[in-house]
Amino acid sequence: MRLTRYLLALFLGLGLCAGPGLADTPGVGLKPDLRLLVDISGSMKTSDPDNLREPAIELIVRLLPEGSKAGIWVFGEDVRELVPHGVVDSAWRERAREAVPQIDNSGQRTNIPAAITAATYDLERLDPGYRTSIVLLTDGKVDVAESPMVNASSARRLLSATAPNLGATGIAVHTIALSNEADWPFLRALARSTSGIAEKAESPQALSSIFVQALEMVAPTARVPLSDSGFAIDDSVSEFTLLVFFGGARNRLELVDPDGARYSANSSDVDWYQNQQFALVTVASPSAGNWRVKAPDSASLRVNVISDLKLDVDPLPNSLPAGRQTELGLRLTEQGQVLTDAEVLAAFDLSVVITGPGGKQLSIPVSREYALPADGEYRIVIPPFDAPGRYQVVAQLQAQSLQRELPMYVEVVAPPEQPTLVTRGQEPPEDDFQAPLLWLGGVLALLLLAIWLHLRRRKRRKLEIWEKRARQLASNDSEPLEGVSADQ
C-alpha cells in the first residue's frame, strides 16, 4: 500500500480529515524573503570576465520556492533595482529571466552601504510572515569617494550602526567575496554582526554552488537522498527538480524514469535548463518509483521535491558562538497544517544528522529519544558545537517508500578572547635581578674610585703650588719697607 493512501485511510478512519488532528498554526514555518545584491563595478571585468554571475543568478531565480519573496539590486557608484522585490510566481520569474542578462560591469565604484540601504527599504514595515535575508556579492571594498578617509568612515559606520540594527531585526547578511582584492575582514565582520555567513569564491565557476548553498540557508528545501546515481520518488511528490553540477567534466546528462523512458535536453515533456556549469531538470507529476541519472562521475547531484506532505523546520541560526546549545523546531505538515495525531506521527522515522568541519558525524534518533508531541512540534536539543567551522545539520524523514532530507548550515565562530585586567605585577624570579644589581654595584664602585683619584690629584697639585710659593718667598732678599714695624 502506498504511503499516501495509507495516511489518507488513517485520517479517514480516525475522522481527522475535517481538521481535529491538524493544528492550524499561523506563523509556523516562515517563508523566505531573499534580497540579492550584485556588484557591477568595473573591476568585475577582471574578477568575472565571462560574466558567470548571470547563469548563477538564473539558477537562483529558477530554484526560489513558489510563494517566497525576492528582489535583485545591482550596484556600483549608484544602486538600481534590477528585479522588483515581490512575491515569487511565474510572472516574477519571467521578469527576472528577462532582466538578468542586463548584468554588466558599468559601475565606477562599490557603494555597499547604499546597496544595503536600498535592499532594506521596508525595514520599518517588514512582513511578519517572511524571514528576510540579504546575499551580497562583491569583488571589492567600500568605495564611495576619492578620499580613503571617507571610505573608511562609511565602512565603519556600516559595521557599527547599520549591521547591528539589521542583526537585531533578524535580517542576516550573507557575504560572498569573488576575488582576493575583496575586503575579506570587512565582509566577514558584516556577516558575523548580522548572524550571517561569509564565503570566498575561489573562482567565478564556484558562484553557482555557493549561491545554492546560500539559498539553502535562506530557504531550506526538502530533497530525496541519492544512492548509486538513483533516487526514489513516492506518490506524494507533485514535482521534483534535479540539479547537477558538472564540476568541469563533459556536461552529458540523461534521466531515466521507473518505466525506462529516457529524458535529455531535447525532451519536450520536461523543463530542461543546461549550461557548461550545471543542469536544472524539473519534472511535474512524476511517476512513483526509482529514477536513475546518467551523469559524469565527478558531477554533484541533488533532487529537490515538492509535496503536500512536508518536513518543516524552524532553521537554526546561521552563525553561532562555539559552546552554545541550541534547539531545532521540527514538524510535519499536510497542505500547510501541522500533523498532531500520535498514530500518524508514529508512522514516520525522524532523525537529525550533524556533520562537523572534520567530517565527524553525530546522529540524533528523534523518533526513539523524543516522545510524540501533542502539538506536533518536536523541540530537538542540538548539543554545543565546540570546534569553529562550517557544520551541516540534516533533518531526515523516512516511512515506507517516502524519504526526505532537509539540509541546513551553521557557521560556528570561536568566541573572542576576553582581555584580563592585571592589578598586581608578576613577581619575577630572584635570579632575574641579581645580575643587574651586581652590574650596578660595579659601575658605582668605579665611579667612586674615579672621584677619589680626581680629588686626590687636585689636593696634591694644590700642595705643590703652595710649596713653590713658599720657596719663592724664602729666597727673596729685598729690604723691608720703611716706616713699618711689627709693633705698630
Secondary structure in CASP SS format (residue, H / E / C, confidence):
PFRMAT SS
TARGET T0000
AUTHOR 0000-0000-0000
METHOD secondary structure of the structure
MODEL  1
M C 1.00
R C 1.00
L H 1.00
T H 1.00
R H 1.00
Y H 1.00
L H 1.00
L H 1.00
A H 1.00
L H 1.00
F H 1.00
L H 1.00
G H 1.00
L H 1.00
G C 1.00
L C 1.00
C C 1.00
A C 1.00
G C 1.00
P C 1.00
G C 1.00
L E 1.00
A E 1.00
D C 1.00
T C 1.00
P C 1.00
G C 1.00
V C 1.00
G C 1.00
L C 1.00
K E 1.00
P E 1.00
D E 1.00
L E 1.00
R E 1.00
L E 1.00
L E 1.00
V E 1.00
D E 1.00
I C 1.00
S E 1.00
G C 1.00
S C 1.00
M H 1.00
K H 1.00
T H 1.00
S H 1.00
D C 1.00
P C 1.00
D C 1.00
N C 1.00
L C 1.00
R H 1.00
E H 1.00
P H 1.00
A H 1.00
I H 1.00
E H 1.00
L H 1.00
I H 1.00
V H 1.00
R H 1.00
L H 1.00
L C 1.00
P C 1.00
E C 1.00
G C 1.00
S C 1.00
K E 1.00
A E 1.00
G E 1.00
I E 1.00
W E 1.00
V E 1.00
F E 1.00
G C 1.00
E C 1.00
D C 1.00
V E 1.00
R E 1.00
E E 1.00
L E 1.00
V E 1.00
P E 1.00
H E 1.00
G E 1.00
V E 1.00
V C 1.00
D C 1.00
S H 1.00
A H 1.00
W H 1.00
R H 1.00
E H 1.00
R H 1.00
A H 1.00
R H 1.00
E H 1.00
A H 1.00
V H 1.00
P H 1.00
Q H 1.00
I C 1.00
D C 1.00
N C 1.00
S C 1.00
G E 1.00
Q C 1.00
R C 1.00
T E 1.00
N C 1.00
I H 1.00
P H 1.00
A H 1.00
A H 1.00
I H 1.00
T H 1.00
A H 1.00
A H 1.00
T C 1.00
Y C 1.00
D C 1.00
L H 1.00
E H 1.00
R H 1.00
L C 1.00
D C 1.00
P C 1.00
G C 1.00
Y E 1.00
R E 1.00
T E 1.00
S E 1.00
I E 1.00
V E 1.00
L E 1.00
L E 1.00
T E 1.00
D C 1.00
G C 1.00
K C 1.00
V C 1.00
D E 1.00
V C 1.00
A C 1.00
E C 1.00
S C 1.00
P H 1.00
M H 1.00
V H 1.00
N H 1.00
A H 1.00
S H 1.00
S H 1.00
A H 1.00
R H 1.00
R H 1.00
L H 1.00
L H 1.00
S H 1.00
A H 1.00
T H 1.00
A H 1.00
P H 1.00
N H 1.00
L H 1.00
G H 1.00
A H 1.00
T H 1.00
G C 1.00
I C 1.00
A E 1.00
V E 1.00
H E 1.00
T E 1.00
I E 1.00
A E 1.00
L C 1.00
S C 1.00
N C 1.00
E C 1.00
A C 1.00
D C 1.00
W H 1.00
P H 1.00
F H 1.00
L H 1.00
R H 1.00
A H 1.00
L H 1.00
A H 1.00
R H 1.00
S H 1.00
T C 1.00
S C 1.00
G C 1.00
I C 1.00
A E 1.00
E E 1.00
K E 1.00
A C 1.00
E C 1.00
S C 1.00
P H 1.00
Q H 1.00
A H 1.00
L H 1.00
S H 1.00
S H 1.00
I H 1.00
F H 1.00
V H 1.00
Q H 1.00
A H 1.00
L H 1.00
E H 1.00
M H 1.00
V H 1.00
A C 1.00
P C 1.00
T C 1.00
A C 1.00
R E 1.00
V E 1.00
P C 1.00
L C 1.00
S E 1.00
D C 1.00
S C 1.00
G E 1.00
F E 1.00
A E 1.00
I E 1.00
D C 1.00
D C 1.00
S C 1.00
V E 1.00
S E 1.00
E E 1.00
F E 1.00
T E 1.00
L E 1.00
L E 1.00
V E 1.00
F E 1.00
F C 1.00
G C 1.00
G C 1.00
A C 1.00
R C 1.00
N C 1.00
R C 1.00
L C 1.00
E E 1.00
L E 1.00
V E 1.00
D C 1.00
P C 1.00
D C 1.00
G C 1.00
A C 1.00
R E 1.00
Y E 1.00
S C 1.00
A C 1.00
N C 1.00
S C 1.00
S C 1.00
D C 1.00
V C 1.00
D E 1.00
W E 1.00
Y E 1.00
Q E 1.00
N C 1.00
Q C 1.00
Q C 1.00
F E 1.00
A E 1.00
L E 1.00
V E 1.00
T E 1.00
V E 1.00
A E 1.00
S C 1.00
P C 1.00
S C 1.00
A C 1.00
G E 1.00
N E 1.00
W E 1.00
R E 1.00
V E 1.00
K E 1.00
A C 1.00
P C 1.00
D C 1.00
S C 1.00
A C 1.00
S E 1.00
L E 1.00
R E 1.00
V E 1.00
N E 1.00
V E 1.00
I E 1.00
S E 1.00
D C 1.00
L E 1.00
K E 1.00
L E 1.00
D E 1.00
V E 1.00
D E 1.00
P C 1.00
L C 1.00
P C 1.00
N C 1.00
S E 1.00
L E 1.00
P E 1.00
A C 1.00
G C 1.00
R C 1.00
Q C 1.00
T E 1.00
E E 1.00
L E 1.00
G E 1.00
L E 1.00
R E 1.00
L E 1.00
T E 1.00
E E 1.00
Q C 1.00
G C 1.00
Q E 1.00
V E 1.00
L E 1.00
T C 1.00
D C 1.00
A H 1.00
E H 1.00
V H 1.00
L H 1.00
A C 1.00
A C 1.00
F C 1.00
D E 1.00
L E 1.00
S E 1.00
V E 1.00
V E 1.00
I E 1.00
T E 1.00
G C 1.00
P C 1.00
G C 1.00
G C 1.00
K C 1.00
Q E 1.00
L E 1.00
S E 1.00
I E 1.00
P C 1.00
V H 1.00
S H 1.00
R H 1.00
E H 1.00
Y C 1.00
A C 1.00
L C 1.00
P C 1.00
A C 1.00
D C 1.00
G C 1.00
E C 1.00
Y E 1.00
R E 1.00
I E 1.00
V E 1.00
I E 1.00
P C 1.00
P C 1.00
F C 1.00
D C 1.00
A C 1.00
P C 1.00
G E 1.00
R E 1.00
Y E 1.00
Q E 1.00
V E 1.00
V E 1.00
A E 1.00
Q E 1.00
L E 1.00
Q E 1.00
A E 1.00
Q C 1.00
S C 1.00
L E 1.00
Q E 1.00
R E 1.00
E E 1.00
L E 1.00
P E 1.00
M E 1.00
Y E 1.00
V E 1.00
E E 1.00
V E 1.00
V E 1.00
A C 1.00
P C 1.00
P C 1.00
E C 1.00
Q C 1.00
P C 1.00
T C 1.00
L C 1.00
V C 1.00
T C 1.00
R C 1.00
G C 1.00
Q C 1.00
E C 1.00
P C 1.00
P C 1.00
E C 1.00
D H 1.00
D H 1.00
F H 1.00
Q H 1.00
A H 1.00
P H 1.00
L H 1.00
L H 1.00
W H 1.00
L H 1.00
G H 1.00
G H 1.00
V H 1.00
L H 1.00
A H 1.00
L H 1.00
L H 1.00
L H 1.00
L H 1.00
A H 1.00
I H 1.00
W H 1.00
L H 1.00
H H 1.00
L H 1.00
R H 1.00
R H 1.00
R H 1.00
K H 1.00
R H 1.00
R H 1.00
K H 1.00
L H 1.00
E H 1.00
I H 1.00
W H 1.00
E H 1.00
K H 1.00
R H 1.00
A H 1.00
R H 1.00
Q H 1.00
L H 1.00
A H 1.00
S C 1.00
N C 1.00
D C 1.00
S C 1.00
E C 1.00
P C 1.00
L C 1.00
E C 1.00
G C 1.00
V C 1.00
S C 1.00
A C 1.00
D C 1.00
Q C 1.00
END
